[in-house]
Amino acid sequence: MLESFHPLGGREFKMVVTLKAKIRDAFGKEKVKKLRAEGGLPAVAYGPGLEEPLHLVLDLREAQKTITREGRDADYELIVGRKKYRALLQEVQRDPLSGEFLHVDLYLPASGK
């Protein structure tokens, strides 16, 4: 749990929301289409602490449920293999007809920020 202070006094507690991901090696329109058909959600994570962006795949149903429930302003913990990152939801691309998630961008701020 993260602890923050409410501007009018008192404390406010925020839960850290976990997103699990795997490194993605499927690139290109057809391969990503197949990835989505198998229940995967393409994602990218980037930020000042990374040399290169991380191309990831999340579980579509779990990520869509979690992000819809917790929202854009939640504190996310991104788990990729054995590594954990603090992540902020930058953008979610959705299908205009179905509303289903197509792609997620995550920003990984520098440590201590």
C-alpha positions in Angstrom: 0.0 0.0 0.0 1.1 3.5 -0.7 0.5 6.2 1.9 -0.2 9.8 0.9 -1.5 12.7 2.8 -4.8 14.4 2.1 -4.4 18.2 1.5 -7.1 18.9 4.1 -5.4 16.7 6.7 -5.4 13.1 7.5 -4.1 10.2 5.5 -5.3 8.6 2.3 -4.2 5.0 1.4 -3.9 3.8 -2.1 -3.6 0.2 -3.1 -0.9 -0.8 -5.6 -2.5 -2.6 -8.5 -0.5 -5.4 -10.1 -0.3 -6.0 -13.8 1.7 -9.1 -15.0 3.3 -9.1 -18.4 5.7 -11.1 -20.5 8.2 -9.9 -23.1 6.6 -9.9 -26.5 8.5 -11.1 -29.6 5.6 -10.9 -32.0 5.7 -7.8 -34.1 3.8 -6.8 -37.2 0.1 -6.6 -38.0 -0.6 -10.2 -38.6 1.4 -11.5 -35.6 -0.2 -9.0 -33.3 -3.7 -9.9 -34.7 -2.9 -13.6 -33.8 -1.7 -12.6 -30.4 -5.0 -10.8 -29.7 -7.0 -13.8 -31.0 -5.1 -15.9 -28.4 -6.2 -13.6 -25.6 -3.1 -11.3 -25.5 -3.0 -7.6 -25.2 0.0 -5.9 -26.8 1.6 -3.2 -24.5 4.7 -1.1 -24.4 6.5 0.3 -21.3 9.0 3.2 -21.5 10.6 5.7 -19.3 13.9 7.3 -18.2 15.2 4.2 -16.4 15.1 2.0 -19.5 17.6 2.0 -22.4 14.9 0.7 -24.8 11.1 0.4 -24.5 9.8 -3.0 -23.3 7.5 -4.6 -25.8 5.1 -6.6 -23.7 2.0 -8.8 -23.8 -0.6 -8.8 -21.0 -3.6 -11.1 -20.5 -6.4 -9.2 -22.3 -9.3 -10.1 -20.0 -7.4 -9.6 -16.8 -5.8 -6.3 -17.9 -9.1 -4.9 -19.3 -10.9 -5.8 -16.1 -8.2 -4.4 -13.8 -7.6 -1.2 -15.8 -11.4 -0.5 -16.2 -11.9 -1.1 -12.4 -8.9 0.9 -11.2 -8.7 3.6 -13.8 -6.0 5.8 -15.2 -4.9 7.4 -11.9 -4.1 4.1 -10.1 -0.6 3.2 -9.0 0.3 0.1 -11.0 3.1 -2.3 -10.3 4.2 -4.0 -13.5 5.8 -7.4 -13.1 7.9 -8.7 -16.0 9.5 -12.0 -15.2 11.3 -11.4 -11.9 11.5 -7.6 -12.3 9.0 -5.2 -10.8 8.4 -1.6 -12.0 6.3 1.3 -10.8 4.0 2.1 -13.8 1.6 4.8 -14.7 -1.0 4.2 -17.3 -0.3 6.5 -20.2 -2.7 5.5 -22.9 -5.2 2.8 -23.7 -6.2 2.2 -27.4 -9.7 0.7 -27.8 -11.6 -0.7 -30.6 -14.1 2.0 -31.6 -17.0 -0.4 -32.1 -16.6 -3.1 -29.3 -14.6 -1.0 -26.8 -12.2 -3.9 -26.3 -8.6 -2.9 -25.5 -6.2 -3.0 -28.4 -3.0 -1.7 -26.9 -1.7 -0.2 -23.7 1.1 2.3 -23.1 2.8 2.3 -19.6 5.2 5.0 -18.4 7.8 3.9 -15.9 9.0 6.9 -13.9 12.5 7.2 -12.6 13.0 5.6 -9.2 12.1 7.7 -6.3 9.6 9.9 -8.2 
